[in-house]
Structures are given as structure tokens and as C-alpha cells.
Amino acid sequence: MSLLVALVITALAVLAGGGVADRMGSGGWEDPDAESTYATQVLEREFPASQPNLLLLVDAGERRVDDPAVAAEARRLAERLDAEQGVSGIGSYWGTGAPALRSEDGRQAVIAARVEGDDKAAGEILERIAPEYRGTHGPVEVSLGGSLAVQHEIQTVIQEDLLRAELIALPVTLVLLVMVFGSAVAAVLPLGIGIVAILGTNAVLRGITEFTDVSVFAQNLTTALGLGLAIDYALFVVRRFREELGTGADPLTAIGTTLRTAGRTVLFSALTVAVSLAAMLVFPQYFLRSFAYAGIAVVLLAAAAALTLLPAALLLLGDRVNALDLRRLFRRRGATGPKSEAAEAGTGWARTAALVMRRAPVFAVATATGLILLGLPFLGVKFGTVDDRQLPTTAESRVVQDELRAGFPGNPGGGLTVLAEGAATPEAYAGYRERIQALEGIVRVDGPVTAGTGGGAANHAYFTVVPEGEGVGETAQRVVGELRAAPAPFDTSVTGQAAVLVDSKDAIGDRLPWALAIIVVVTLVLVFLLTGSVVIPIQAVVLNALSLTAMFGAVVWVFQDGHLSGLLGFTPTGDIETNLPVLMFCVAFGLSMDYGVFLLSRIKEEYDATGDHDHAVRFGLSRTGGLITAAAVILAVVMVAIGTSRVTNTKMLGLGVALAVLMDAMVVRSLLVPAVMKLTGRLTWWSPPALRRFHARFGISESDAPKPTPPSTPIPERDKEPVGG
């Protein structure tokens, strides 16, 4: 009955989530409450021509843009564009004669316009009018660019790449699952749970788009976590169920034991991952908030499916879960059951744990030092904003922006705009212009452009300020602060790419301590509830943070500095988008906690049963090492498939998180955790008496066995086991 209900709900989710990508936006990088956002909104309303988001690059070929036939055709295009519903603020070289709108060789020029509405509305208008303007018109060739075209093309490319990633990830994942389980039947179950989680999350996101903006980038996280976490949880449940069957338990008893042990761990793990992702809700940018929506939904749905649908399927299958065992031909006689497989697989991990614990100081210092060194490049990180260079070089909007950068005078897109509000005279404007023109690092100041005059005084005006260097470089960011601090006889607000970047960095910096506090505090509490120790939660937070160093170092070394850019197929910009490190930290930290909970829960279960610390560590690693590594490899495959995207930020997210997952599973969980737990010995389980009593009443345990009393005071040195033993 449960499976039938699940099939019906899944079918409804397919219908509800259909077309969700078309309702998503490709922006959300800016703070909606920032000064730059306010200034942009006022300028869009009062001076549409000052904020063009659509550019028509008119190429005259062998002719020049001042040729009469070319000029006549360009004017006709501008008039047609001006008549389009939802389009305003038309400006062109042929209408204004502005040198900045004509290429230096005189063969190209620009028609600029403002397409009105939010991301969705403007995107719909662009889709409607683009075919009418793109292509050959008499003597000219027209291409579309501008921020709106870039965002729309990014959204389209992401949807195409996501489909390709799913087509890559699903069959490869199925092959890996067959290799892990041997049984084709057991391998299909985790994949089914993942598909249910993805479809359910798409339906949830479709509902959320009715109330708030959601970034199209969040779909990548939905696919990655939907497959990855569902497979993690299903691996854990199915493996434990098969172990219980191997002991001779009947299917009903095996399911009960599995849910009481592995089921609790899955629920606990889902909570820790969800908390890490929920921390992004404290940020105002809807780009980050979108990942929280998608992440929380997919994690909870994956856990719910693994704890309801999967047990129902296992109970229905019983011993047939081992059917179609493709490894049967390669097993030695007498080792045919799941228990034997687990024992054989655990032997290597037990030897690894024993080796690491014999040389604990060496492994702890060497591993920690290596991880820190890998993270050093992040000390040189530079933050920037998203632009057209996220797209492949063949994308139309990218081609247009490249032409503007290479062939047009000035610094396209790099200027700052100062909005002036309040009644002011021409003399007041002139004095303010002279004042800001004198600031260091400014090439020129244009304006004022005024509107809303009454009684000789303007109510709104704006100045265009062109700083030296890159549009979002250090000079431009410094100029933003000086413009905002400059005295004026009217209210001023500054916008532009550099201003948006400054405001985004401030918004993230202001809220980052809160996000980190949420993650750390909740992680400490949850891990304490699982283990009853105050030492293990601290270890978990510190070691998880260390596991992310390689990811952050690689992000700067590869994507900022441009190493391997040719191999990976992207254009380095010399900076990292401000939101990406926050997103990658929350995702990777949550996944690290996922694996950490799997390992710690099994160690805790054995410690509760035996009271032998060293044995519990070795046993926990032997029973979960292979499982964690398999889960990490499968998740890494999914993330690498996401990383094949042609959009740089998606590539960075996929490849960076894949690296973090592999480093966590193969280095931190395999080497650093057992080494550190050996060094701390039985003190690992220490907690004060009051907290021990609290844990005894409210704590979570995988085992019903009597719990050994953890030490409430430090153990004398003479009672400790030798570290090297």
C-alpha cells in the first residue's frame, strides 16, 4: 500500500514540478535592501535609458556605420524596438552620436534599450522579440547582448546542461551501485529513492516560485543532493538490512533492527545536512536562499523516502533483495552471503584503522598539515560579480560583450551611476560634479541628466562616473565608498557593478557570523545528542572545516587564477563570485557531517556495546569505511556530471564539492578521524555529569545495549593506553 501511495504521489509531483525551470530566475546575486539596488530601481523608473539591459550590436560588415544605407536600417530597427510593448529607454549611436556607442574601427555600433519587468517578465519579452531582431537586416547583421540576454542565455544553458548531467550521472551511478551491492535488485533501490526525492523537490520549488524568486542554479543542487543523499541513505539502510538477513533474521525483524539503528542515523544525518543548508536563509540574496529552499526540501524528502518507501520495498523483497547477484561468479566458495561480503570488505579498513592508530601522531600532523597547505591559495581570494564570461565563448550574448570589450572605447559596464534626489539648481549640480571629479582614480564624470523639473529645480538627476581600471576592481570599489561619503546638497545613492559588489560583500559579511553560528551551534548540539560527548562535537566541527580546505584552495588556484582553464573549458576572470564560497561551504560542510554521522554512529554503537574505545574506532571504520567511500565516489560522480556544465559557476560548484567530498571520505574519515580519536583516547567520550544526565534522558542511540559510563574527569596518564600501541 505504501508503495502504491508513493507511486501516486510521485506521479503528481511530476505534474506539479513540470516547467519549474521556466519560472526560475538567473539573477539574485545582489542584496535587495542595498543602496545600489534602491538606486537602480529609481533610475529604471525615472531614467530608463540610463539602465539598458538589452543591446543590439549592429555590424555593418565591410561598410561603416555612418553609411547612409546602414544608418537608415539601424534607425528603422531602433524605431521598431521603441514600439515594442514593455521596451523603453531606446538609445543608439545613430540617435545620439555618442562615440562610446560606436566601435573604434567604425564598423559596429549599438542600439540600447530597457526591457521592463522582473527577471521572468523581462525574459518572456526577450523570448518574444529576439527572433525579430537577431540575424540579417538588409546591409547589417544584428546580435543580441546586454545583461538581460546574458541572464537568459545562462538560464537556457543551465537547463540543457542539467539534462545532460542527469543522462551522464544516472547510468554511471547505477553501474557503481551494482559494483557496491553486487545485486542488481539492491542497486536499483537507492536510485529509485533519488529519483523520488528529485521529482518531489521540483514540485516544492514550483510551489515556492508562486511566492518568491528562486534561482535556476538551485536545480543543479536538487539533482546532485537528490541522487547523492538518497543514495547515501539508501546504501546505509540496505547494507544494514542485508547484514541483519545475513545473521539469520527474518525480513520483518531485519527491518525493525535496521530502522532502529541505521534509520536513526539517517534521520540524524538529514537533520545535520538540512541545518547547514538552512543557514543560507539568513542572507538576503535570493540566489543563496534558493539553495536553502532546494537543499532542505531534497534532504528531507530523501530521508523520508529512505525511511518509509525503502523499508516497504525491502520488506516486500525480503531475501530477494540479493537477487541477480552479479558478483556470484567471482566469489570464493563459502563466502556467499551479505555478512561475508561485509566482513571481507571490512578487513582492509580494519587494517587501515589499526595502522593509523599505531602511528596516530604522525598521521594526525601530516594529514592536518597537508590539508592546511592545500587551502593556502584561498588567502589570495578576490571577490567579483557574475558577468557574460560565465558563458562559453560561442554564446551569442558572450560574443557581443567580447566585441564591446575589445572594440569599443571606454569601459563598457564598468561605470558607476550616482543618483541625485531632491530639488537642486544647476549650480548645485555643477558644484557637486566638480567635487567628485576631483576624487582620485576617476577618469571622467558625465552629467547631470535631469528630470522632473519644477520652478527651475530638478527633482531627480544622475551622474555617470568612470573609474580607472577594471569595472569591479579595487579602484572602482574604493571610489564607491568615496562617492557615498562625498558631501552633496541633495540625497545621493550610488549604483553600478562595483557598487553592487561592495553591497553584496557587506551583506554577506554582516550575516556570515550568524550563519556560521547557526551551523556550529546546531552541529555541536546534534552531535552531542548522538554521542553524549562534548569532545566529539568539537572534533567534528574542526575536522569538517579542515576537510573543506582543499576545495577552497582549488577554487582560487583553478577558477580565479586560471590554472587548468584550458582543460576545463572556462574563461578565468581573476576573481570569484561573492556568493559562491558561502554556498560551497554550506553544501560541503553538510555533506561532511553526513559522512561523519555515519562513522560516529557506528563507533558509538560499538562503544556502547563493549566499552572498548580503540576497538570501537577500528570496528566503526571497518564497517563504514567502504560504505562511506562508495557513497562519496557516487556523489562525486554526480557532482562531476554537474561540473561538466558550460557555465563557470556551475562548473565550480560541481567540481569543488566533488573534491571536498572525496577529501572528506578518503582522507579525513579514513586517516584524520581515527588518528585524532586515538590521541584523545577515552577522553573522547568525556562530558560533565549534568550533560551526561541530560544525554541519558534525551540523547539518541543506535543501540539498546547498556551504555558504559563516560569519564567525567580527565583520566590520569598512567591509565591511558600508549598512543603508539
Salt bridges, closest charged atoms under 4 A:
GLU35 OE2 - ARG484 NE 2.99
GLU44 OE2 - ARG114 NH2 2.44
GLU46 OE2 - ARG45 NE 3.20
ASP66 OD2 - ARG102 NH1 3.22
ASP67 OD1 - ARG63 NH1 3.56
GLU73 OE1 - ARG76 NH2 2.56
GLU84 OE1 - ARG128 NH1 3.35
GLU127 OE2 - HIS152 NE2 2.93
GLU132 OE1 - ARG80 NH2 3.94
GLU160 OE1 - ARG646 NH2 2.88
ASP161 OD1 - ARG164 NH1 2.96
ASP161 OD1 - ARG646 NE 2.92
GLU210 OE2 - ARG23 NH2 3.25
GLU210 OE2 - ARG206 NH1 2.61
ASP213 OD1 - LYS120 NZ 3.20
GLU243 OE1 - ARG602 NH2 3.32
GLU243 OE1 - ARG623 NH1 3.35
GLU244 OE2 - ARG240 NE 3.25
ASP325 OD2 - ARG331 NH2 2.38
GLU341 OE1 - ARG327 NH2 2.63
GLU341 OE2 - ARG331 NH2 2.42
GLU344 OE2 - ARG332 NH2 3.85
ASP387 OD2 - ARG389 NH2 2.61
ASP388 OD2 - ARG398 NE 3.85
ASP388 OD2 - ARG405 NH2 2.55
GLU396 OE1 - ARG134 NE 2.79
ASP402 OD2 - ARG398 NE 3.00
ASP402 OD1 - ARG405 NH2 2.55
GLU421 OE2 - HIS460 NE2 3.67
ASP446 OD2 - ARG444 NE 3.05
GLU482 OE2 - ARG478 NH1 2.84
ASP503 OD1 - ARG484 NH1 2.82
GLU605 OE2 - ARG240 NH2 2.94
GLU605 OE1 - ARG602 NE 3.36
GLU606 OE2 - HIS615 NE2 2.88
ASP608 OD1 - LYS604 NZ 3.03
ASP614 OD2 - LYS678 NZ 2.58
ASP664 OD1 - ARG669 NH2 2.96
ASP704 OD2 - ARG260 NE 3.10
GLU717 OE2 - LYS720 NZ 3.23
GLU721 OE1 - LYS678 NZ 3.70
